[in-house]
Amino acid sequence: MKKSIVWIFAGIILFSGCNITSVGKTTPTISAQQIQQWAKQTIEAMGQTNATSSSVVSILPQASPTTRPILIQPTLAPTAIPTIRSVVIPTISYVQPVQKACDRMRFIADVTIEDNTVLSPNQAFRKTWRIQNSGSCTWSPGYRLIFDSGDPMSGPASVNIPQYVSPDQTIDISVDLRAPAANGIYQGNWMMQNASGMKFGTSDTVNQGIWVKIIVGSENPATPVYPGLPSGGNCSIISVFPPAETRFTPGQELDFAWTVRNDSGVTWTAADFDIAFVGGTNMLKRQEETRRDLPYDVLPGNPLSVMIDAVVPSYPGRFTMTFGVVQNFEIACSVDVTVNVAY
């Protein structure tokens, strides 16, 4: 510290000497007393500085902490969220498969003697049908084709099938018949019978079989002869409309009407008996009327009158539709309605 003060005094003296101006210029004079005053003030100032520095806390510079770089990912364009369409899951309802009946047949074709074939009185002929086993049981030789109703035409009561017939297999089966002696229209109805004696036919609702239908003597007999009726029932035909010779244009609409008398010994009740389409050409205008209730109870000896909306085929020809009064699967009475369609 003392060395510093000495050096300060020396600097002051030197400074004073350097201010001696050249000859001719006036220079202010500094006295020794003035110099001492300045030295005193300098020493006091230095003392205050030392006192201040002793109370100052030195702050050392700190190394900057190492900062890990922050990686800024590039901003990606927002991805569009796809619209998820609602998926409609269909409701699947279980449908119980239809079970085939064990014994059932299907008519395929008339191999010989088509409907309304004209024959001479007492003419012998062989009628052959092609039928299919449409049930689920195999037919054995114990199965038979039996006469069921109508005119027997001098035929046998039954004929056995000649072979085993598997389901869906077809067979041709024949009966030898003879035309009646009188002119007219005749029809005989035949059914199948299994080895247990149970009859069956081509329908699940009406015990419908197959038939042979002929015209004896003339294509247009003056007095039609209606077929006989099944065992267990009987009726008489009172009237049929339209008459057999009435001609219609293709697709013409009309009413079928017929009246029969209950000649059986039982009452045809509306609760137990129906009117049904049982054979021939279906000419019903409303197909839901293939079977419907009797309109009223019919006592033995009383008439039953029926009217049905119909439409004839759209092409020319002679067509017959057979109706029946039926109970369950049995036909108690049958009626034919025949039309002629011409352009």
VOMARMI-490602 format. One record per residue (C-alpha): x, y, z. Coordinates in Angstrom, 3 decimals, always signed. Example, Ala and Ser with C-alpha at 12.3 -4.5 7.8 and 13.67 -1.06 7.14 Angstrom:
<atoms>
ATOM:+12.300:-4.500:+7.800
ATOM:+13.670:-1.060:+7.140
</atoms>
This chain:
<atoms>
ATOM:+0.000:+0.000:+0.000
ATOM:+2.818:+2.453:+0.930
ATOM:+4.526:+1.755:-2.362
ATOM:+1.371:+2.703:-4.176
ATOM:+1.138:+6.006:-2.328
ATOM:+4.763:+6.844:-3.181
ATOM:+4.149:+6.144:-6.817
ATOM:+1.122:+8.416:-6.765
ATOM:+3.151:+11.339:-5.325
ATOM:+5.820:+10.771:-7.945
ATOM:+3.241:+10.892:-10.681
ATOM:+1.809:+14.159:-9.352
ATOM:+5.257:+15.801:-9.245
ATOM:+6.007:+14.604:-12.755
ATOM:+2.699:+15.925:-13.987
ATOM:+3.465:+19.284:-12.451
ATOM:+6.828:+19.443:-14.210
ATOM:+5.337:+18.633:-17.577
ATOM:+3.021:+21.650:-17.336
ATOM:+5.952:+24.162:-17.516
ATOM:+5.125:+26.140:-20.629
ATOM:+7.460:+27.722:-22.974
ATOM:+8.990:+31.247:-22.362
ATOM:+6.447:+33.952:-22.787
ATOM:+3.378:+32.036:-21.462
ATOM:+1.942:+32.330:-17.947
ATOM:+1.652:+28.981:-15.986
ATOM:-0.278:+28.698:-12.673
ATOM:+1.968:+27.935:-9.673
ATOM:+1.149:+24.842:-7.475
ATOM:+2.362:+25.126:-3.923
ATOM:+3.693:+22.322:-1.787
ATOM:+0.731:+22.777:+0.514
ATOM:-1.639:+22.139:-2.361
ATOM:+0.145:+18.941:-3.246
ATOM:-0.031:+17.672:+0.318
ATOM:-3.770:+18.379:+0.344
ATOM:-4.248:+16.367:-2.766
ATOM:-2.206:+13.487:-1.380
ATOM:-4.304:+13.419:+1.779
ATOM:-7.530:+13.269:-0.198
ATOM:-6.160:+10.477:-2.348
ATOM:-5.130:+8.383:+0.684
ATOM:-8.597:+8.837:+2.261
ATOM:-10.283:+7.814:-0.940
ATOM:-8.124:+4.721:-1.215
ATOM:-8.954:+3.762:+2.356
ATOM:-12.657:+3.954:+1.649
ATOM:-12.163:+1.761:-1.432
ATOM:-10.314:-0.915:+0.572
ATOM:-13.057:-0.885:+3.214
ATOM:-15.728:-1.295:+0.572
ATOM:-13.853:-4.054:-1.247
ATOM:-13.471:-6.057:+1.985
ATOM:-17.275:-6.244:+2.363
ATOM:-17.984:-7.172:-1.219
ATOM:-18.680:-10.875:-1.862
ATOM:-16.840:-12.025:-4.885
ATOM:-19.044:-13.798:-7.342
ATOM:-17.144:-16.149:-9.531
ATOM:-18.524:-16.678:-12.971
ATOM:-20.288:-20.009:-13.294
ATOM:-19.901:-22.173:-16.252
ATOM:-23.003:-22.238:-18.301
ATOM:-24.694:-25.603:-17.953
ATOM:-24.565:-27.814:-20.963
ATOM:-27.992:-27.753:-22.505
ATOM:-29.077:-30.695:-24.640
ATOM:-30.444:-29.499:-27.908
ATOM:-34.216:-29.791:-28.306
ATOM:-35.113:-31.361:-31.577
ATOM:-38.133:-29.720:-33.040
ATOM:-39.981:-32.169:-35.219
ATOM:-41.473:-30.757:-38.379
ATOM:-45.136:-30.116:-38.106
ATOM:-47.031:-32.660:-40.173
ATOM:-50.269:-31.870:-41.867
ATOM:-53.125:-33.330:-39.814
ATOM:-54.219:-36.692:-41.105
ATOM:-57.855:-36.793:-42.049
ATOM:-59.738:-39.327:-39.954
ATOM:-61.640:-41.522:-42.374
ATOM:-65.386:-41.613:-41.988
ATOM:-66.395:-45.073:-40.878
ATOM:-69.615:-46.064:-42.508
ATOM:-71.982:-47.970:-40.352
ATOM:-72.188:-51.583:-41.416
ATOM:-75.662:-53.007:-41.451
ATOM:-75.536:-56.610:-40.363
ATOM:-78.460:-58.400:-41.955
ATOM:-80.746:-60.299:-39.667
ATOM:-80.654:-63.915:-40.662
ATOM:-83.739:-65.766:-39.624
ATOM:-83.630:-69.498:-39.475
ATOM:-86.214:-71.181:-41.639
ATOM:-87.060:-74.696:-40.707
ATOM:-86.495:-76.815:-43.819
ATOM:-89.647:-78.308:-45.252
ATOM:-89.753:-81.991:-44.569
ATOM:-90.866:-84.170:-47.457
ATOM:-93.790:-86.458:-46.842
ATOM:-92.845:-90.106:-46.841
ATOM:-95.385:-91.049:-49.504
ATOM:-96.184:-88.570:-52.248
ATOM:-96.396:-88.764:-56.020
ATOM:-96.180:-86.217:-58.832
ATOM:-97.924:-86.468:-62.189
ATOM:-95.441:-86.105:-65.071
ATOM:-97.332:-86.918:-68.289
ATOM:-100.095:-88.815:-70.010
ATOM:-98.125:-91.344:-72.033
ATOM:-101.312:-92.614:-73.710
ATOM:-104.956:-91.415:-73.881
ATOM:-104.717:-87.722:-73.139
ATOM:-107.694:-85.946:-71.588
ATOM:-110.777:-85.753:-73.832
ATOM:-109.596:-88.450:-76.206
ATOM:-112.586:-89.551:-78.320
ATOM:-113.281:-93.301:-78.275
ATOM:-115.972:-95.532:-79.646
ATOM:-118.503:-97.169:-77.313
ATOM:-117.072:-100.284:-75.652
ATOM:-113.627:-99.609:-77.143
ATOM:-110.806:-101.265:-75.203
ATOM:-107.710:-99.168:-74.493
ATOM:-104.655:-99.030:-72.256
ATOM:-104.103:-95.944:-70.173
ATOM:-100.478:-95.201:-69.184
ATOM:-99.345:-92.460:-66.792
ATOM:-95.808:-91.334:-66.043
ATOM:-95.496:-90.446:-62.380
ATOM:-92.645:-89.543:-60.053
ATOM:-91.955:-90.602:-56.488
ATOM:-91.861:-87.105:-54.954
ATOM:-91.778:-88.352:-51.354
ATOM:-88.897:-89.464:-49.175
ATOM:-89.673:-93.207:-49.007
ATOM:-88.886:-95.828:-51.616
ATOM:-91.872:-97.537:-53.202
ATOM:-91.705:-101.308:-53.060
ATOM:-93.692:-103.806:-55.176
ATOM:-96.158:-103.758:-52.272
ATOM:-97.284:-100.300:-53.436
ATOM:-100.284:-100.216:-55.776
ATOM:-102.217:-97.873:-58.048
ATOM:-105.875:-98.204:-56.997
ATOM:-109.150:-97.058:-58.514
ATOM:-110.528:-94.329:-56.264
ATOM:-113.587:-92.657:-57.772
ATOM:-115.450:-91.774:-60.933
ATOM:-116.181:-94.297:-63.687
ATOM:-114.102:-97.493:-63.424
ATOM:-114.390:-98.118:-67.197
ATOM:-114.328:-101.876:-66.575
ATOM:-110.830:-101.593:-65.123
ATOM:-109.234:-103.533:-62.238
ATOM:-109.526:-102.384:-58.641
ATOM:-105.730:-101.999:-58.456
ATOM:-102.433:-102.766:-60.144
ATOM:-99.120:-103.343:-58.360
ATOM:-96.095:-101.330:-59.390
ATOM:-93.597:-103.599:-61.168
ATOM:-90.394:-102.444:-59.427
ATOM:-88.818:-100.489:-56.593
ATOM:-89.045:-96.735:-57.141
ATOM:-86.579:-94.524:-55.254
ATOM:-87.350:-90.905:-54.296
ATOM:-87.324:-88.596:-57.368
ATOM:-87.380:-91.590:-59.717
ATOM:-90.115:-91.826:-62.371
ATOM:-92.108:-94.842:-63.491
ATOM:-94.689:-95.599:-66.175
ATOM:-97.728:-97.463:-64.888
ATOM:-100.657:-98.733:-66.989
ATOM:-104.195:-100.077:-66.584
ATOM:-106.348:-101.807:-69.175
ATOM:-109.777:-100.181:-69.521
ATOM:-112.871:-100.194:-71.733
ATOM:-115.001:-97.216:-72.803
ATOM:-118.615:-97.237:-71.596
ATOM:-121.372:-98.204:-74.025
ATOM:-123.225:-94.880:-73.899
ATOM:-122.046:-91.647:-75.444
ATOM:-120.786:-89.050:-73.007
ATOM:-117.817:-87.706:-71.078
ATOM:-116.300:-90.073:-68.524
ATOM:-113.572:-89.705:-65.942
ATOM:-111.984:-92.212:-63.596
ATOM:-109.753:-91.149:-60.686
ATOM:-106.839:-93.222:-59.409
ATOM:-104.607:-92.979:-56.317
ATOM:-101.482:-94.621:-54.969
ATOM:-101.597:-96.894:-51.929
ATOM:-98.601:-97.898:-49.805
ATOM:-97.843:-101.349:-48.413
ATOM:-99.798:-100.475:-45.234
ATOM:-102.964:-99.689:-47.182
ATOM:-102.694:-95.886:-46.797
ATOM:-103.792:-93.904:-49.859
ATOM:-101.780:-90.919:-51.032
ATOM:-101.757:-88.561:-53.994
ATOM:-100.111:-85.492:-55.469
ATOM:-101.081:-82.832:-52.925
ATOM:-100.406:-82.033:-49.281
ATOM:-103.845:-80.498:-48.740
ATOM:-106.245:-82.520:-50.927
ATOM:-105.824:-86.216:-51.613
ATOM:-105.649:-85.552:-55.339
ATOM:-104.729:-88.405:-57.616
ATOM:-104.431:-88.939:-61.348
ATOM:-107.253:-89.598:-63.768
ATOM:-108.300:-90.797:-67.186
ATOM:-110.870:-88.721:-69.042
ATOM:-112.467:-89.755:-72.334
ATOM:-115.294:-88.749:-74.653
ATOM:-117.373:-91.624:-75.979
ATOM:-119.137:-91.467:-79.354
ATOM:-118.841:-87.759:-80.147
ATOM:-116.520:-84.896:-79.329
ATOM:-119.549:-82.853:-78.271
ATOM:-122.022:-85.163:-76.550
ATOM:-125.444:-83.618:-76.092
ATOM:-125.774:-84.822:-72.510
ATOM:-122.536:-84.928:-70.552
ATOM:-122.189:-87.827:-68.165
ATOM:-120.564:-86.603:-64.942
ATOM:-118.180:-88.933:-63.172
ATOM:-119.265:-91.090:-60.301
ATOM:-118.186:-90.196:-56.801
ATOM:-115.784:-91.622:-54.240
ATOM:-116.840:-94.267:-51.750
ATOM:-118.119:-92.694:-48.554
ATOM:-119.878:-89.869:-50.384
ATOM:-122.366:-89.253:-53.138
ATOM:-123.944:-86.325:-54.962
ATOM:-125.962:-85.437:-58.019
ATOM:-125.103:-82.681:-60.478
ATOM:-128.044:-80.293:-60.766
ATOM:-126.504:-77.549:-62.920
ATOM:-123.165:-76.324:-64.215
ATOM:-122.332:-72.940:-65.723
ATOM:-121.028:-72.268:-68.279
ATOM:-122.358:-75.029:-70.534
ATOM:-119.597:-77.140:-72.043
ATOM:-120.002:-75.736:-75.566
ATOM:-119.793:-72.068:-74.614
ATOM:-116.926:-70.330:-76.391
ATOM:-114.746:-67.665:-74.822
ATOM:-112.026:-65.343:-76.024
ATOM:-108.494:-65.859:-74.617
ATOM:-108.105:-64.402:-71.133
ATOM:-111.837:-63.693:-70.727
ATOM:-113.105:-63.392:-67.170
ATOM:-116.301:-65.100:-66.034
ATOM:-118.018:-66.847:-63.127
ATOM:-118.091:-70.597:-62.713
ATOM:-121.287:-71.702:-60.985
ATOM:-122.556:-75.145:-60.093
ATOM:-125.166:-76.753:-57.909
ATOM:-125.014:-80.283:-56.527
ATOM:-127.272:-82.278:-54.221
ATOM:-125.854:-84.056:-51.187
ATOM:-126.930:-87.637:-51.772
ATOM:-124.772:-89.047:-48.979
ATOM:-125.995:-90.001:-45.562
ATOM:-123.880:-87.376:-43.767
ATOM:-124.125:-83.628:-43.398
ATOM:-121.493:-81.572:-45.184
ATOM:-120.666:-79.134:-42.421
ATOM:-118.974:-75.810:-43.063
ATOM:-116.582:-76.614:-40.223
ATOM:-115.399:-79.939:-41.668
ATOM:-115.895:-79.724:-45.444
ATOM:-114.256:-77.450:-48.027
ATOM:-114.604:-76.554:-51.687
ATOM:-111.301:-77.187:-53.462
ATOM:-109.666:-77.223:-56.882
ATOM:-108.797:-80.901:-57.300
ATOM:-107.738:-81.358:-60.912
ATOM:-107.539:-80.213:-64.521
ATOM:-106.628:-76.688:-65.596
ATOM:-106.490:-74.117:-62.808
ATOM:-108.601:-71.203:-64.040
ATOM:-109.112:-69.468:-60.704
ATOM:-108.885:-65.699:-60.856
ATOM:-107.629:-65.594:-57.266
ATOM:-105.226:-68.400:-56.516
ATOM:-105.803:-68.126:-52.771
ATOM:-109.228:-69.709:-53.413
ATOM:-107.831:-73.124:-54.307
ATOM:-109.484:-74.256:-51.088
ATOM:-112.134:-72.524:-49.000
ATOM:-114.822:-73.352:-46.471
ATOM:-118.298:-74.405:-47.480
ATOM:-120.628:-71.377:-47.247
ATOM:-123.109:-73.308:-45.086
ATOM:-123.979:-76.753:-43.760
ATOM:-125.576:-79.052:-46.355
ATOM:-127.898:-81.708:-44.983
ATOM:-128.421:-85.009:-46.860
ATOM:-130.791:-84.417:-49.784
ATOM:-130.167:-80.651:-49.802
ATOM:-128.455:-78.652:-52.572
ATOM:-125.164:-76.795:-52.459
ATOM:-124.652:-73.861:-54.844
ATOM:-121.191:-72.422:-55.488
ATOM:-119.961:-69.463:-57.574
ATOM:-116.254:-68.872:-58.268
ATOM:-114.456:-66.062:-60.125
ATOM:-112.465:-67.461:-63.039
ATOM:-110.403:-66.438:-66.055
ATOM:-109.950:-68.715:-69.068
ATOM:-106.476:-69.445:-70.522
ATOM:-104.877:-66.948:-72.888
ATOM:-104.545:-69.452:-75.729
ATOM:-107.124:-71.512:-77.644
ATOM:-108.206:-74.977:-76.647
ATOM:-110.661:-76.984:-74.603
ATOM:-110.041:-76.832:-70.863
ATOM:-111.614:-78.550:-67.891
ATOM:-111.346:-77.625:-64.227
ATOM:-112.475:-80.073:-61.550
ATOM:-113.866:-78.884:-58.219
ATOM:-114.552:-81.056:-55.225
ATOM:-116.358:-81.042:-51.931
ATOM:-113.594:-82.407:-49.724
ATOM:-113.114:-83.455:-46.125
ATOM:-109.471:-83.475:-45.060
ATOM:-107.850:-85.494:-47.873
ATOM:-110.986:-87.220:-49.176
ATOM:-113.163:-86.030:-52.071
ATOM:-116.871:-86.374:-51.243
ATOM:-118.175:-84.901:-54.507
ATOM:-116.561:-83.665:-57.728
ATOM:-117.750:-81.347:-60.507
ATOM:-116.160:-80.594:-63.896
ATOM:-116.425:-77.180:-65.563
ATOM:-115.333:-77.164:-69.225
ATOM:-114.674:-74.160:-71.481
ATOM:-113.726:-73.713:-75.118
ATOM:-111.294:-70.903:-75.911
ATOM:-111.035:-69.636:-79.497
ATOM:-109.615:-66.539:-81.197
</atoms>
